[in-house]
Amino acid sequence: MLLSTLHLSNMRNYAQLELEPAAGLNLFVGRNAQGKSNLLEAISLLGTGKSFRTSREKDLIRDGFEIASISGEAHVRAGTVRLGCTVTATPRGTRKMYAVNGRGVRYAKFLGSLRVVTFVPADLQLVSGAPAGRRSFLNSALAQEQKTYYHELARYQKALMQKSALLRGDAEPDADLLAIYNETLVEAGTELMLARDQIVRALSESAAMVHAGWTGGAERLQIAYVPNVPFEVPAQDAIAGAFAAKLRALAQQERARRTTLVGPHRDDVDLQLDGHSLAAYGSQGQQRTAVLALKVAEYSVMLERSGEAPLLLLDDVLSELDPGRAQAFLSGVGGFEQAFITATHLPEGLSQARVWSIDAAQVRPA
């Protein structure tokens, strides 16, 4: 998977940009606030359709303008694909439109056309941060890989929103309507939990091997899926039955607390080192090494399951790592077809990289 061209128009601090990235490693070097993160954000948008930095989509539009556009051409296993994303500010809010090969498409059709694995400084909070960040990590990886996962996730979130609104109402919730919402939650939620269980198992195996290689086997990294609805067998019937049973058991509590207490929107992922909580007992260095191993695992699992290497985006992460960890990480993903790295200075140990300089949103070969 190779991104051959990238065009930006009024995106963040870029007025116009035409870029032809090289295969292999592309290194973008520049001072802070020159547009390095904005560039990687744009590439990520072509893969995920969303920003990894903000939920305020209006922030993507350059000051003083109403429309921002990001487009590019990529070579994938199926051939060449042209992707476009337009962000428009209107009096009623911000609107995004997507295009594949010149035709407007819905987000679900756009998602996954170009797969990306992104590593930003905020990802170092995957260990110690809130469960929502770890769920988002799983959702992003699975939605790019499986069209059905995004469909079921959207279906689940819609039913969850409807049920929660019903529970918050002044009147006693309508029992029949509540049953309909619960049925949808069980159907869609079961698919989410099955997919999450499978990918966490794959990530755990891959990350443990990578981590052991880096530490000489001195420490054992374990990653486990912690579903809100426990199940003994990762099978559809078993999960659906456990989900429905827990909904029945907590029905009164949900009504009393006026919120939905059961379902994968409360899932988590547990990271342990030698059987102990990494968040509670791991040093900062141990936590960083674990996250690096998790990101290498994400890349490897996505490659193995799709048969196609995703784009690798590293936003100013190497500067936060000592030279040993930085080199170990790059070696771990050494099979990448194309990678984009930003840095404030030329990192040690990088060879055969196409180096670009960024200054005031101007990108030039260094």
C-alpha positions as CSV (number, residue, x, y, z in Angstrom):
1,M,0.0,0.0,0.0
2,L,1.6,3.2,-1.2
3,L,0.4,6.8,-1.1
4,S,1.7,8.3,-4.4
5,T,0.2,11.8,-4.2
6,L,-1.3,14.1,-1.6
7,H,-3.1,17.4,-2.1
8,L,-4.2,19.8,0.6
9,S,-6.2,22.9,0.2
10,N,-6.9,25.3,3.1
11,M,-6.4,22.4,5.6
12,R,-5.1,23.7,9.0
13,N,-2.1,26.0,8.2
14,Y,-1.7,24.7,4.6
15,A,-3.0,27.0,1.9
16,Q,-2.0,24.6,-0.9
17,L,0.2,21.6,-0.9
18,E,1.1,19.1,-3.6
19,L,3.3,16.3,-2.4
20,E,4.6,13.1,-4.0
21,P,5.9,10.9,-1.1
22,A,8.5,8.3,-1.7
23,A,8.2,4.6,-1.1
24,G,9.8,3.5,2.1
25,L,10.6,6.0,4.9
26,N,9.6,9.6,4.5
27,L,11.0,11.8,7.3
28,F,9.6,15.3,7.8
29,V,11.8,17.6,9.9
30,G,11.0,21.0,11.2
31,R,10.5,23.2,14.2
32,N,7.3,23.0,16.3
33,A,4.1,24.5,14.9
34,Q,5.2,24.4,11.3
35,G,2.7,21.9,10.0
36,K,4.3,18.5,10.7
37,S,1.4,17.0,12.7
38,N,-1.1,18.6,10.3
39,L,0.5,16.7,7.4
40,L,0.2,13.4,9.2
41,E,-3.3,14.2,10.3
42,A,-4.3,14.8,6.6
43,I,-2.8,11.4,5.6
44,S,-4.7,9.7,8.4
45,L,-7.9,11.4,7.3
46,L,-7.6,9.6,3.9
47,G,-7.6,6.3,5.8
48,T,-9.9,6.7,8.7
49,G,-12.0,9.7,7.6
50,K,-11.4,11.3,11.0
51,S,-8.8,13.4,12.8
52,F,-6.6,11.7,15.4
53,R,-6.2,15.1,17.1
54,T,-9.6,16.8,17.5
55,S,-13.3,16.0,17.4
56,R,-14.0,19.7,16.4
57,E,-13.9,19.2,12.6
58,K,-14.1,22.9,12.0
59,D,-10.5,23.1,13.4
60,L,-9.4,21.3,10.2
61,I,-10.3,24.4,8.1
62,R,-7.7,27.1,7.6
63,D,-8.6,30.3,9.4
64,G,-10.6,32.7,7.3
65,F,-11.9,30.0,4.9
66,E,-15.1,27.8,4.8
67,I,-13.9,24.7,3.0
68,A,-10.9,22.4,3.4
69,S,-10.0,19.5,1.1
70,I,-7.7,16.6,1.4
71,S,-7.2,14.2,-1.5
72,G,-4.7,11.7,-2.7
73,E,-3.9,8.7,-4.9
74,A,-2.8,5.4,-3.6
75,H,-1.7,2.1,-5.0
76,V,-3.3,-0.8,-3.2
77,R,-3.6,-4.5,-4.0
78,A,-6.8,-4.0,-6.0
79,G,-5.2,-1.2,-8.1
80,T,-5.1,2.5,-7.9
81,V,-7.6,4.4,-5.8
82,R,-8.3,8.1,-5.6
83,L,-9.6,9.4,-2.3
84,G,-11.0,12.7,-1.2
85,C,-12.4,14.3,1.9
86,T,-13.9,17.8,2.0
87,V,-14.8,19.6,5.2
88,T,-17.2,22.5,4.9
89,A,-18.3,25.0,7.6
90,T,-21.9,26.0,7.4
91,P,-24.2,28.0,9.7
92,R,-25.7,24.7,10.9
93,G,-22.3,23.2,11.7
94,T,-19.5,21.3,10.0
95,R,-20.2,18.8,7.2
96,K,-17.8,16.3,5.7
97,M,-18.1,14.7,2.3
98,Y,-16.1,11.7,1.0
99,A,-15.2,10.5,-2.5
100,V,-13.6,7.4,-3.9
101,N,-12.4,7.5,-7.5
102,G,-14.3,10.8,-8.1
103,R,-17.6,9.6,-6.9
104,G,-19.2,10.7,-3.6
105,V,-19.7,7.9,-1.1
106,R,-20.9,7.5,2.4
107,Y,-18.4,7.3,5.2
108,A,-18.9,3.5,5.6
109,K,-17.8,3.0,2.0
110,F,-14.8,5.4,2.3
111,L,-13.5,3.9,5.5
112,G,-10.7,1.3,5.0
113,S,-9.9,2.2,1.4
114,L,-6.5,3.2,2.7
115,R,-5.4,1.6,5.9
116,V,-3.2,3.4,8.4
117,V,-1.5,2.7,11.7
118,T,-0.9,5.9,13.6
119,F,1.4,6.5,16.6
120,V,1.2,9.8,18.3
121,P,2.4,11.0,21.7
122,A,-1.1,10.7,23.2
123,D,-0.9,6.9,22.5
124,L,1.5,6.6,25.4
125,Q,-1.6,7.0,27.5
126,L,-3.0,3.7,26.3
127,V,-1.7,2.0,29.4
128,S,-2.6,4.5,32.1
129,G,-5.4,6.4,30.4
130,A,-9.2,5.9,30.6
131,P,-10.8,2.7,29.1
132,A,-12.4,4.9,26.4
133,G,-9.0,5.3,24.8
134,R,-8.4,1.6,24.6
135,R,-11.9,1.0,23.2
136,S,-11.2,3.6,20.6
137,F,-7.9,1.9,19.7
138,L,-9.7,-1.4,19.0
139,N,-12.6,0.3,17.1
140,S,-10.2,2.2,14.8
141,A,-8.2,-1.0,13.9
142,L,-11.3,-3.1,13.4
143,A,-13.4,-0.6,11.5
144,Q,-10.6,-0.1,8.9
145,E,-10.3,-3.9,8.5
146,Q,-13.9,-5.0,8.6
147,K,-16.8,-3.2,6.9
148,T,-19.2,-5.2,9.0
149,Y,-17.6,-4.1,12.3
150,Y,-18.2,-0.4,11.5
151,H,-21.8,-1.2,10.5
152,E,-22.4,-3.1,13.8
153,L,-20.7,-0.4,15.8
154,A,-22.9,2.3,14.3
155,R,-26.0,0.2,14.9
156,Y,-25.0,-0.4,18.5
157,Q,-24.2,3.2,19.2
158,K,-27.6,4.3,17.8
159,A,-29.5,1.8,19.9
160,L,-27.5,2.8,23.0
161,M,-28.3,6.4,22.5
162,Q,-32.0,5.7,22.0
163,K,-32.1,3.5,25.1
164,S,-30.2,6.0,27.2
165,A,-32.6,8.7,26.2
166,L,-35.5,6.5,27.1
167,L,-34.1,5.8,30.5
168,R,-33.5,9.5,31.2
169,G,-37.1,10.4,30.4
170,D,-39.5,11.7,33.1
171,A,-42.0,8.9,32.6
172,E,-41.6,5.2,33.3
173,P,-39.7,3.7,30.2
174,D,-42.0,1.9,27.7
175,A,-41.3,-1.8,28.3
176,D,-41.8,-2.9,24.7
177,L,-39.6,-0.1,23.3
178,L,-36.9,-1.0,25.9
179,A,-37.0,-4.6,24.8
180,I,-36.5,-3.6,21.1
181,Y,-33.5,-1.5,22.0
182,N,-32.1,-4.3,24.2
183,E,-32.5,-6.8,21.4
184,T,-30.5,-4.6,19.0
185,L,-27.8,-4.0,21.6
186,V,-27.5,-7.8,22.1
187,E,-27.3,-8.5,18.3
188,A,-24.9,-5.7,17.4
189,G,-22.9,-5.9,20.7
190,T,-22.3,-9.7,20.3
191,E,-20.6,-9.0,16.9
192,L,-18.5,-6.3,18.5
193,M,-17.4,-8.5,21.3
194,L,-16.5,-11.4,19.0
195,A,-14.3,-9.2,16.9
196,R,-12.7,-7.5,19.9
197,D,-11.9,-10.9,21.5
198,Q,-10.3,-12.1,18.3
199,I,-8.1,-9.1,17.6
200,V,-7.0,-8.7,21.2
201,R,-5.9,-12.4,21.2
202,A,-3.9,-11.7,18.0
203,L,-2.4,-8.5,19.4
204,S,-1.5,-10.1,22.6
205,E,0.5,-12.9,20.9
206,S,2.3,-10.5,18.6
207,A,3.0,-7.9,21.2
208,A,4.4,-10.5,23.6
209,M,6.8,-11.8,21.0
210,V,8.0,-8.3,20.1
211,H,8.3,-7.2,23.7
212,A,10.3,-10.4,24.6
213,G,12.7,-9.7,21.7
214,W,13.3,-6.2,23.0
215,T,13.8,-7.2,26.7
216,G,15.6,-10.4,26.1
217,G,12.6,-12.2,27.7
218,A,13.3,-10.6,31.1
219,E,9.7,-9.4,31.3
220,R,6.4,-10.9,30.0
221,L,3.8,-8.6,28.5
222,Q,0.2,-9.8,28.6
223,I,-2.7,-8.1,26.9
224,A,-6.3,-9.3,27.7
225,Y,-9.7,-8.4,26.6
226,V,-12.0,-7.4,29.5
227,P,-15.6,-7.5,28.3
228,N,-18.3,-5.9,30.4
229,V,-20.3,-9.0,29.7
230,P,-18.1,-12.0,30.7
231,F,-18.4,-15.1,28.6
232,E,-16.7,-18.5,28.8
233,V,-16.7,-19.4,25.1
234,P,-16.1,-16.9,22.3
235,A,-19.1,-18.0,20.3
236,Q,-22.1,-16.0,19.1
237,D,-24.8,-17.9,21.0
238,A,-22.8,-18.0,24.3
239,I,-22.1,-14.2,24.2
240,A,-25.6,-13.3,23.2
241,G,-27.0,-15.4,26.0
242,A,-24.7,-13.9,28.6
243,F,-25.5,-10.4,27.3
244,A,-29.3,-10.9,27.5
245,A,-29.0,-12.5,31.0
246,K,-26.9,-9.6,32.4
247,L,-29.4,-7.1,30.9
248,R,-32.2,-8.8,32.7
249,A,-30.2,-9.0,35.9
250,L,-29.4,-5.3,35.9
251,A,-32.7,-4.0,34.5
252,Q,-33.8,-2.4,37.8
253,Q,-30.4,-0.8,38.4
254,E,-30.5,0.7,34.9
255,R,-33.9,2.2,35.5
256,A,-32.9,3.5,39.0
257,R,-29.6,5.0,37.7
258,R,-31.2,6.1,34.4
259,T,-28.3,4.9,32.3
260,T,-27.2,1.8,30.3
261,L,-24.9,-0.3,32.5
262,V,-24.4,-3.4,30.3
263,G,-22.6,-3.7,27.0
264,P,-19.3,-3.3,25.1
265,H,-19.4,0.4,25.5
266,R,-18.0,-0.4,29.0
267,D,-15.3,-2.9,27.8
268,D,-11.7,-2.5,28.6
269,V,-8.3,-4.0,27.7
270,D,-5.9,-5.0,30.5
271,L,-2.1,-4.7,30.1
272,Q,0.1,-6.6,32.5
273,L,3.8,-7.1,33.0
274,D,4.8,-10.4,34.7
275,G,1.2,-10.7,36.0
276,H,1.0,-7.2,37.5
277,S,-1.0,-4.2,36.3
278,L,1.2,-2.2,34.0
279,A,-0.7,1.0,34.8
280,A,-0.3,0.6,38.5
281,Y,3.2,-0.9,38.9
282,G,5.0,-0.3,35.6
283,S,7.6,2.4,35.3
284,Q,7.3,5.1,32.6
285,G,9.9,3.3,30.5
286,Q,8.1,0.0,30.9
287,Q,4.8,1.5,29.9
288,R,6.4,3.2,26.8
289,T,8.0,-0.1,25.7
290,A,4.7,-1.9,26.1
291,V,2.8,0.7,24.0
292,L,5.6,0.5,21.3
293,A,5.1,-3.3,21.3
294,L,1.3,-2.9,21.0
295,K,1.7,-0.6,18.0
296,V,4.1,-2.9,16.3
297,A,1.6,-5.7,16.9
298,E,-1.2,-3.5,15.5
299,Y,0.8,-3.1,12.3
300,S,1.7,-6.8,12.1
301,V,-1.8,-8.0,12.7
302,M,-3.3,-5.6,10.2
303,L,-0.7,-6.8,7.6
304,E,-1.3,-10.5,8.4
305,R,-5.1,-10.3,8.4
306,S,-5.4,-8.2,5.2
307,G,-2.4,-9.3,3.3
308,E,-1.5,-5.7,2.7
309,A,0.9,-3.4,4.6
310,P,-0.9,-0.3,6.0
311,L,0.7,3.1,6.0
312,L,2.7,3.8,9.1
313,L,2.4,7.3,10.6
314,L,4.6,8.4,13.5
315,D,4.0,11.9,14.8
316,D,7.0,13.2,16.8
317,V,7.1,10.0,18.8
318,L,10.8,9.1,18.4
319,S,11.8,12.3,20.2
320,E,10.2,11.0,23.3
321,L,12.1,7.7,23.2
322,D,15.7,7.0,24.0
323,P,17.8,5.9,20.9
324,G,17.6,2.2,21.8
325,R,13.8,2.1,22.0
326,A,13.4,4.3,18.9
327,Q,15.7,1.9,16.9
328,A,13.9,-1.1,18.3
329,F,10.6,0.2,17.3
330,L,11.7,1.0,13.7
331,S,13.3,-2.4,13.4
332,G,10.1,-4.0,14.6
333,V,8.1,-2.5,11.7
334,G,11.0,-2.8,9.3
335,G,8.8,-4.5,6.7
336,F,6.8,-1.4,6.1
337,E,6.2,-0.4,2.5
338,Q,5.8,3.3,3.3
339,A,6.1,5.2,6.5
340,F,5.8,8.9,7.5
341,I,7.7,10.2,10.5
342,T,7.8,13.7,11.9
343,A,10.6,15.1,14.1
344,T,12.2,18.3,15.2
345,H,15.6,17.1,14.3
346,L,17.1,14.2,12.3
347,P,16.9,11.1,14.5
348,E,19.9,8.9,15.0
349,G,20.0,5.5,13.2
350,L,17.6,6.3,10.3
351,S,19.0,5.3,7.0
352,Q,17.7,5.3,3.5
353,A,15.0,7.8,4.4
354,R,13.6,10.5,2.1
355,V,14.1,13.6,4.2
356,W,11.8,16.6,3.8
357,S,11.9,20.0,5.6
358,I,8.8,21.7,6.8
359,D,8.8,25.4,7.5
360,A,5.6,27.6,7.7
361,A,3.6,24.9,5.9
362,Q,6.1,24.7,3.0
363,V,7.4,21.2,2.4
364,R,10.6,20.8,0.4
365,P,13.2,18.0,-0.1
366,A,16.0,18.5,2.4
